[in-house]
């Protein structure tokens, strides 16, 4: 199945797994998803992200271990602002503060062609 929005798919899978208190979630192992999972792991939002290629069609998958604290997920809110149908650009000065400076916003630098 072709994914038009792999990061949106990864966010939806993480959100759905947390609603069901799952310990792990699998997502297609694309380079962009691996990079976001690595950043979440660096910020201690997830325990581990391992790559495996054991799908029947030989595609790689990324398995993310979710973290919980006192039964509640560590990631309280996860969303994507800039989407393929509606791109959002902002300067550094205009970036919003997440949870009064205690939250994490993962910003991707847009490369110019």
N, C-alpha and C positions, 0 to 999 in steps of 0.2 A: 504494500500500500504506500503510495507516494504521500509525503507530508508537505503541505504548503507552508506551514508554520511550525517548525520543529520545536522552537522555544516555547510557543504557546501550548503545544502538546505536552511538553515536559512540565510546565507550570500546572496544567490541569491534572496531570497524573500525580504530582506531589500533593496538590490540594485534596484530591479524592482519597489518596492513601492516608493522609493525616486525618480526614474525617472518619475513617474506619480504623484508626489507631494501628495501622500496619507498620511493621518495623523496616520493611524494604519496599522499594518501588523500582520497576524496570522501565526504561525509556530507550528509544533508538539511540545508538552510540555515535551520533554525529559530532563533529569537531566543536561546533558551537555549544552543544549540550555538555560536552566534557569540560569545556572551559568554564561554563557557569557552575557546574557541579564542583569543580576544583576551587573556585572562588568561595562558594558556600562552605566548603570544608575548611578553607583557610580562616573564614570568619566564625568557625565553630557552630555553624547552623546545621550541619549534617556530620555524621560520624565518619563515613567513608564512601568513596565512589569507586567502584571497580568496573573494569571493562571486560566483557566476555563476548565471544563470538560463537555461541552455541545454538543459535537459532536454526531452524530447519532450512532456511534459505541461505545460510552462511553470512548473514548480516551481523554486524556487531551490536551489542546492547550495552547499556550503561546501567548498572545496578547501584542505587543510592540508598544508603542506610540513614533513616530519619532519626532525629534526636527528640527525646521527650524529657521534660523536667516536671516532676510531681504529677505525672499523668497528662500534662498539657504539652502540645507540640511547641518546640522552640521557635519555629517559624509561625508567627501569629497571623501574618498577612502576606500573601504573595500575589503579585499582579504584574502585568506587562503594560507599560504605558504606550510605547511606540509599537504599532502593529503594522503588518504589511499593507493593509488598506488605508491606514492613517498614520503617517510618519510624524513624529513629534521631535522637534529640534529645540535645544535650549542651550544657553551659555552657562558657564559655571556659576555666574552670579545669580542666575535665575532658578537654580535647582532648589527644590523644596527640601525642608528639613523633615526627616522621617522620625516620628515619635520623639519630638523635641530634641533631636540630635543623638538619640540612643539607638535608632534604627539604622539599617544598612540599605543603601541603594546601590545596585550594581549598574554602572554606566558603561556603555560600550562606545568607544570612539569610532566615529564614522570615517571610513577611509575614502579619500577622494581619488577618482580615476584620472 
